[in-house]
Amino acid sequence: MAQATESESRKLLVALRDAMAEDAAGQARLDKIVELTASSMGTEVCSVYLFRDADTLELCATEGLNPEAVHQTRMRIGEGLVGRVARKNQIINTADAPNAKGFRFMPETGEEIYSSFLGVPIQRLGQALGVLVVQSKEAREFSGDEVYALEVVAMVLAEMTELGAFVGEGAALSALHQNPVTIPGSTAQEGVAKGHVWLHEPRVVVTNPVGDDPEVELTRLDEALEQMRVSVDQMLSDARTGDAEQVEVLEAYRMFANSKGWRRRMEQDIARGMSAEAAVEKEQSAARVRMEQVGDAYLRERLHDLDDLSNKLLRNLTGQGRDTGAEMPADPILIARNIGPGELLDYGRSLKGIVLEEGSVGSHAAIVARALAIPLIINAAGITNEALNGDLIMVDGDQAIVHLRPDENVQTAFSDKMLMQKQAATRYADLRDKPAQGLCGTVIDLHMNAGLMADLPSLEGSGAQGVGLFRTELQFLVANSMPKRGELSAQYERVLNAASGKRVVFRTLDIGSDKVLPYMKPEDEPNPAMGWRAIRVGLDKPGILRMQLQALLRAANGRPLSVMFPFIAQLEEFKAAKSELDKAIARETRLGHPLPSSLEVGAMLETPSIAFAPQQFFDDVDFLSIGGNDLKQFFFAADRENERVRKRYDTLNTSFLNFLEMIVNKCAQSGTLLSFCGEDAGRPLEAACFAALGLHSLSMRPASIGPVKHMIRRLDLQKLKTVIDEARASGAQSIRPAATAWIRENSD
């Protein structure tokens, strides 16, 4: 067979485009494609297998195999040569298919007479859609040009599938973007929300993958590349006056924008018949596939750069910008692959919920979502490809499930759940001005966590007695450059003013691990959660810590001030941090600035080591706050970003409660104020058990204060302590079953 030349590739593309333009049902067009492809490539067989579900492929069209096998032959991903192409997202090209590794004989297809096999993935921007196969009786490997020709057909199939071209009777692929879809994810912020989809970055749809005139397409590509380069150069020029590390990142970005290899590959695709935008998207798809396979964090970030540049280039070519003319719905649920904290804050509280395809429970977006009390689900695979602006969507942050275009039964059940939560919220509002006092007379102080000025109105509405944790890093995370001392001081002053005399505990800058400032070069650490973060950064860069401490002292302006240092692992770190505060106080005194009327200096207990610190530590600190999220992951050696292990260990595990009780007793001996801060403090059962153990101060998100107060007011905490002690004495691994049963029987 003659090898496919560039002109033959273009002829095939044009023929495919014309076939797709015909007024025919989806199945008929699919049948036409396999017929054209087999004829063009000179093979006896061409077949299309599409995903019926996440694990199953179905033969949807064929030229050469038994036509009765269409929509009857199915295989699991990884099964047979077709399944292996789908699983690995890689090409298989063999001259002897029956003896190739993984071959599966399917007698109903009649394929046993064909020796040569070439299978390529059908995928769009990293999303697997199916497999395209050609086969012939002659025992030979297909040439590089033939492989390329089949890849081009696969790309056209992917584009037309994206446009719903195969919707019709008998098609395995359901009507895309019409049927209900349930997508599991991971909870980054609890809560439920119902609304309509708002895409952060609407997909660029390549409506014509075929270029009629290569010279015209090359000119279009040149103009779009130049427009993009000007944009990148402007970004770099704007950053020249900022942080040097930010400039370094943008320099790498510009290097990709000027990559000759990237441009050459796109030009070759255009020469073979693709439109400029189809050539860009083909390269983008290849980059997405490589991203899946790269383990090195730096290389993965560079491939993200290439992906982002491809999006810019596609928008230049198609004119499809972020502003599509669509109007944001009144109840928007934001959908994105990922999003930065600044962009998320731009949306503010207008959002009802957020669903991300990527992200982590400790990401910048998660931090902001918690501050805004917006339900957030992360790791929702395929959501950006599946959702369209205006789709009805229900986000269940409690169960980590997204219901896209739900049917009536799901809508009814979800609405009932939201109604029950609304009724409960009304009950909690009635408790706002009442104390969190158990039936035994024990009073628990309930405080709220905050990080934005937008949080402060919740201080009054939630009934919180103060702010147990104000995360100061959010102002650093959303800025494009290091904030100035005056800006920080003004922000902290507004916080204290809004608190109206209630106690606010300011935690100094807690960056590192998963919280990387956009203008600081990220450290490529094998285990960032246990790396250069929080107070370690502050002590290594004392200028930043000192500036922040000075801003806090000035913001207090003669009022009481509470400062807390994060991630203290040993006594010497607290001493060093306290020394920086003493220096800041001395400087403010020399300058004649008013000092706080009282000053509390505390630390977060997030590592087991500090619980065993010398008694001097407990004597020196004015207060301690147990950072439950980090402490639990280090206590159990279970990464809270790892879904396989983070839910394996129970907060009410006997060993963990014994450890907490030891801390309670140490603080009681030294008279050190102690609180518990973290997600578990906001869960009513856990909060009640902590209170029974002697943790009489809890800090949580504002929405949790009502449910926790409601629980505590129904219980005799002293009796609950007896139940906990009995469960521990019995050898139970967790006291959860015993506490749950007792509360169910004994709460008023």
FIBA-584513 format. One record per residue (C-alpha): residue in one letter; x, y, z. Coordinates in steps of 0.001 Angstrom, whole numbers, plus 500000, padded with zeros to 6 digits. Layout:
REM residues N
AXYZ;...
***
This chain:
REM residues 748
M500000500000500000;A501283503466499225;Q502121505456502330;A499811508304503236;T501250511529501883;E500466514984503184;S497982515583500370;E496300512221501074;S495987513168504748;R494320516403503712;K491973514551501354;L490984512211504182;L490354515132506522;V488184516907503968;A486242513702503299;L485698513234507035;R484501516815507431;D482040516399504578;A480778513148506105;M480203514844509426;A478295517657507713;E475789515259506150;D472236515330507447;A472298511842508925;A471898510148512286;G474965509778514474;Q475352506068513728;A475233506657509977;R477966509261510193;L480081506971512346;D479655504165509792;K480733506557507038;I483898507483508947;V485117503886509347;E484364503203505670;L486325506292504536;T489243505544506843;A489600501908505743;S489427502963502101;S491953505783502491;M494451503672504428;G494016500572502268;T493082498314505169;E490400495652505279;V489159496744508713;C488496500008510550;S486596499960513860;V485565502469516514;Y485241501482520177;L483745504047522544;F483443504101526322;R480036502956527469;D481042503756531056;A484316504416532856;D485400500755532630;T483695499368529522;L484385499789525802;E481804498953523147;L482249498312519436;C480173501143517926;A481031500959514217;T483115498794511915;E484112498318508318;G485333494757507761;L484337492987510971;N481019491229511428;P478378494047511421;E476217492036513838;A478907492518516496;V478277496299516567;H476829497320519970;Q477162493681521066;T480917493311521551;R482155494857524785;M485336494629526795;R486713495946530049;I489420498579529990;G492784496775529892;E491247493686528261;G492586492696524832;L494685494951522610;V491883497530522347;G491510497623526145;R495278498025526554;V495292501041524210;A492509502581526330;R494172501838529681;K497658503080528774;N496442505835526430;Q499182504674524070;I499388503382520491;I499742499644519801;N501197498754516378;T501893495059515733;A502315492794512691;D501176489697514603;A498153490628516709;P497074487069517690;N500442486501519377;A500783489975520882;K500714490367524649;G497164490774525954;F495402489678522741;R491795488569523319;F489960486554520673;M486368487717520085;P484803485109517793;E481638487135517145;T483651489777515250;G485366487451512755;E488703489191513309;E490788486008513550;I491855486274509889;Y493555489671510410;S497182489740511440;S498215493426511516;F496742495691514205;L497043499442514775;G495100501027517626;V495214504675518690;P493386506355521592;I490457508659520883;Q490919511376523475;R490357515067523842;L492539517146526144;G493478514129528206;Q489935512751528478;A489701509198527106;L486721508703524775;G487554505416523040;V489881503598520630;L490212503697516813;V491560500523515153;V492621499433511651;Q493520495833510788;S494746493978507708;K495462490390506695;E499011491213505611;A501491490698508464;R503280494053508727;E503749497016511052;F502070500221509945;S504341503080508868;G504840506338510746;D502737508180508161;E499924505667508556;V500036505998512346;Y499842509770511956;A496876509493509571;L494964507353512067;E495775509794514892;V494271512578512772;V491078510569512274;A490947509893516034;M491223513596516715;V488383514385514326;L486293511710516052;A487071513284519429;E486031516721518233;M482816515469516683;T482030513405519777;E482486516594521798;L479893518231519550;G477442515375520017;A477852514130516426;F477179510491517335;V473931511012519171;G471371508732517605;E469556505415517780;G471846502561518822;A474852504705519663;A476638503551522798;L477532507076523720;S474574508814525325;A473527512272524293;L476444514229525659;H475693517099528003;Q472025516056528253;N471782513037530537;P472089513095534336;V475622512511535582;T476845511757539093;I480516512580539703;P482294511580542921;G485040513759544357;S486602514699547671;T485217517100550252;A487302520227550823;Q484481522226552422;E481285520691553722;G477795521908552924;V475176521486550208;A474224523801547378;K471844523811544437;G472343526083541464;H473425526353537846;V476830525827536295;W479130528762535719;L482351527752533950;H485394529678535127;E487042529063531760;P484499528041529101;R485919525383526803;V487197526452523423;V485297524357520884;V487172523591517656;T484300523550515192;N486405522863512077;P489446520586512429;V490191520785508685;G492130523575506957;D491292524146503300;D494442526182502599;P497605525397504600;E499153528788503801;V496138530589505248;E496243528419508359;L499983529024508829;T499385532766508621;R496601532506511211;L498927530539513505;D501714533136513089;E499374535996513952;A497951534205516990;L501445533290518241;E502603536872517881;Q499536538157519747;M500246535683522535;R503947536609522715;V503074540285523074;S500723539385525923;V503387537309527699;D506019540030527211;Q503619542559528753;M503083540287531764;L506845540040532160;S507307543796531828;D504674544414534501;A506450542001536841;R509947543500536421;T509434545814539375;G508193542975541570;D509727539883543101;A512685538371541223;E511307534860541635;Q508041535851539963;V510067537176537034;E511925533860536883;V508641531947536596;L507412534245533819;E510740533886531982;A510163530133531873;Y506631530844530643;R508001533038527850;M510523530350526908;F507639527976526177;A505786530676524251;N508828530979521972;S509499527233521696;K510535526352518124;G509778522665518639;W506222523428519725;R505698525670516715;R507299523187514296;R505001520357515368;M501935522549514862;E503161523641511420;Q503622519995510410;D500055519214511461;I498764522141509409;A500759520963506379;R498973517610506643;G495561519257506484;M494602520429509949;S493265523852510780;A495463526039512987;E493252525532516057;A493113521758515510;A496920521659515360;V497158523624518618;E494662521346520341;K496482518221519115;E499648519470520810;Q497665520420523904;S496203516926524110;A499685515439523867;A500865517721526699;R497905516657528869;V498771512990528307;R502418513622529228;M501292515454532384;E499542512272533516;Q502800510349533220;V505334512817534655;G506242512405538317;D508660515318538583;A506867518343540077;Y508924520897538118;L508305519223534749;R504628518822535558;E504402522550536299;R506107523346532986;L503591521160531138;H500853523114532923;D502479526242531453;L502267524710527985;D498630523791528577;D497836527344529659;L499641528811526633;S497664526489524357;N494435527846525845;K495579531415525185;L496498530498521617;L493160528778521009;R491284531824522289;N493300534049519958;L492530531783516979;T488843531222517616;G487899534495519273;Q486268532451522027;G487327534430525088;R486365533907528698;D483486536313528138;T481198534242525947;G478282536622526304;A476549534212528664;E475040535806531746;M476087534469535129;P473104532730536743;A471635534084539967;D472707530901541781;P476138530102540270;I478076526927541065;L481623527564539841;I483261524800537775;A486996524883537029;R490022522647536601;N491679524668539346;I491543528273540525;G493743530670542432;P492667532438545622;G492606535889544009;E490290534753541216;L488039533007543731;L487826536108545914;D486775538104542849;Y483622535990542753;G483141536382546515;R479956535257548193;S477995535371544936;L478919531696544508;K476694528982545954;G479288526241545558;I482551525271543854;V483591522086542039;L487199521604540921;E488690518899538740;E491969519162540643;G492868520798543969;S493592519543547480;V491964519863550899;G494660522340551922;S494856524302548655;H494497528074548404;A491030527612546919;A489988525405549829;I491217527973552333;V489215530742550679;A486149528508550253;R486182527735553970;A486538531416554770;L483547532171552539;A481624529142553905;I481039527864550350;P480730524091549743;L483752522867547781;I484341519514546103;I487752518734544595;N489084515914542398;A485791515722540470;A487179513922537425;G485893515112534048;I483594517834535397;T484984520570533113;N484374518443530021;E480930517327531133;A479369520562532402;L478023523424530307;N477037526916531408;G473501526909532763;D473304523189533586;L471390522431536782;I473838521138539377;M473648519976542987;V476750519894545162;D476768517640548212;G479914518602550093;D478931516325552976;Q478957513204550788;A481546514474548221;I479158513958545281;V478173516220542379;H474805515688540703;L474921517263537233;R471584517613535415;P469908515458538111;D466623513668537452;E463448514460539412;N464040511817542092;V467487513187542921;Q466197516759542873;T463420515884545316;A465739514067547733;F468285516870547557;S465683519572548130;D464413517678551184;K467948517577552573;M468418521318552036;L465051522047553687;M466011520013556762;Q469299521901557039;K467494525233556703;Q465063524289559473;A467968523248561683;A469704526583561006;T466580528400562236;R466708526408565482;Y470381527234565912;A469738530961565389;D467485530927568456;L470493529786570520;R472758532630569365;D472753534597572624;K472646531562574923;P475773529983576453;A477157526609575324;Q476433525165578778;G476026521440579407;L473348520041581710;C476120519508584274;G476803523270584351;T480073523118582384;V480410526099580030;I482319525753576755;D483711528807574959;L482955528685571226;H485045530796568861;M485120531117565090;N487902530809562540;A488365533612560022;G490755534887557395;L488891537607555531;M487097540800556415;A484042539159554861;D484068536647557739;L483674539220560498;P479888539802560201;S479537536131561191;L481036536977564581;E477779538591565633;G475402536399563650;S476853533060564719;G477013533817568419;A480785533223568545;Q482541534678571578;G485520535797569532;V487889534788566739;G489967531843567896;L492043531835564714;F492537534622562199;R494564533266559266;T496817536143558227;E498247534327555200;L495197534927552996;Q496169538555552415;F499612537327551281;L498193534577549068;V495853536802547063;A498440539538546401;N500715539656543347;S503629540927545428;M504632541062549075;P502163543293550985;K503557546431552624;R503571546907556392;G501076549754556139;E498665547623554119;L498871544827556688;S498412547191559609;A495318548741558025;Q493848545275557393;Y494457544102560972;E493016547340562346;R489818546806560337;V489582543286561759;L489898544528565344;N487376547291564687;A484888544804563229;A485342542499566239;S484010545296568490;G486139544387571478;K485832540611571197;R489091538655571354;V490854538015568028;V493804535587567897;F496065536489564970;R498147533563563712;T501345534765562061;L502088533831558471;D501509530111557881;I502837529430554396;G504708526544552845;S503494522969552386;D500425523448550147;K500230527240550663;V502801528766548289;L502945532508547739;P502703533340544015;Y505718535650544269;M507971533219546164;K509772530402544396;P508213527113545541;E510543524633547168;D510493521225545489;E510297519171548675;P509559515436548761;N507257515898551784;P506229519563551995;A503814519036554924;M506861518246557055;G509155520677555277;W509973524379555166;R506742525948556340;A505025528237558871;I507329529438561690;R510313527797559980;V509890530222557078;G509362533120559503;L512559532396561448;D514605531899558255;K513180535111556775;P512939537280559914;G512309540442557911;I508870539164556888;L507996538001560420;R509204541277561947;M507195543348559455;Q504036541393560252;L504549541700564016;Q505072545454563700;A501868545711561658;L499947543830564373;L501307546046567158;R500352549204565261;A496906547844564401;A496184547230568104;N496858550925568794;G496504550578572554;R493936547764572513;P494445544134573668;L496339541930571184;S496662538143570896;V499407536710568659;M499936533017567936;F502937531368566253;P502156528364563995;F503824524959563785;I506042525272566858;A507862521931567189;Q510302522727570005;L510860525225572808;E513736527012571025;E511491527901568077;F508993529575570396;K511814531440572155;A513198532654568812;A509767533800567609;K509077535523570940;S512447537255570621;E511395538710567257;L508226540018568910;D510284541568571718;K512450543321569100;A509340544652567354;I507972545944570681;A511293547649571463;R511286549325568038;E507710550558568415;T508613551941571862;R511606553853570437;L509383555313567722;G506855556430570327;H503998554326568981;P501363553119571460;L501687549515572583;P498814547076573148;S497078547473576510;S497654543750577025;L499543541194574971;E498929537441574851;V501544535322573067;G500620531761572190;A501522528855569938;M499782526246567851;L500337522684568981;E500435520800565688;T503307518368566212;P503408515614568859;S506939516723569831;I505851519987571438;A503440518154573740;F506535516624575368;A508418519932575593;P510028520984578899;Q507694522477581505;Q509239525854580723;F507388525894577401;F503992525487579087;D504964528143581625;D506147530613578941;V503179530501576567;D500087532465577510;F497860530076575572;L497998527026573327;S495729526107570443;I495703522505569272;G495795522534565467;G493770519375565018;N494143518971561248;D497942518843561283;L498286517168564685;K496095514267563605;Q498045513637560396;F501368513612562248;F500024511548565153;F498760508811562833;A501447509344560130;A498554509692557658;D498788512407554999;R495541514375555030;E495929514997551287;N495910511245550625;E492367509926550264;R493541506345550789;V494746506997554331;R493288510240555662;K489899508700556501;R491451505529557861;Y492054506978561326;D489303508189563629;T489573511419565596;L487827509614568468;N490473506899568434;T491379505969572022;S495100506663571501;F494454510127570097;L492046511023572912;N494593509806575483;F497134512118573870;L494727515078573952;E493940514399577610;M497644514423578433;I497890517913576889;V494806519044578842;N496400517888582100;K499759519562581341;C498073522867580602;A495932522588583731;Q499066522131585863;S500692525261584413;G497476527298584192;T497908527642580407;L494783528486578424;L494054525694575925;S491730525469572923;F491124523066570040;C491043524490566519;G490236522524563379;E487558520806561346;D486829518289564118;A485984521081566577;G483015521911564342;R481583518387564344;P479013518105567176;L479919514585568359;E483663515254568344;A483179518668569961;A481125517144572789;C483790514486573429;F486566517114573449;A484550519205575918;A484033516159578150;L487811515571578171;G488428519092579461;L488903521085576254;H486617523947577243;S487490526268574350;L486796525299570727;S487326527261567495;M485530526370564275;R483939527761561114;P480978530063561930;A478356527718560469;S479354524990562952;I478811527037566120;G475030526560566156;P475083522743565756;V477888522373568337;K476117524613570864;H472871522718570289;M474644519416571056;I476456520624574181;R473311522139575732;R471578518724575507;L474286516746577345;D475673516130580783;L479374516338579906;Q480477514699583143;K478386511621582375;L479735511604578819;K483252511583580312;T482327508438582254;V481146506791579019;I484445507735577326;D486481506357580243;E484553503077580238;A485041502659576479;R488776503296576829;A489046500858579727;S487286498172577682;G490071498248575092;A487907499784572351;Q489930501222569471;S487488504133569156;I484982505539571622;R482727506677568761;P480214503770568937;A479801504056572721;A479518507878572681;T477069507848569776;A474808505279571450;W474855507107574799;I474077510493573244;R471210508998571249;E469679507621574460;N470452510436576897;S470334513793575117;D467372515998576002;
***
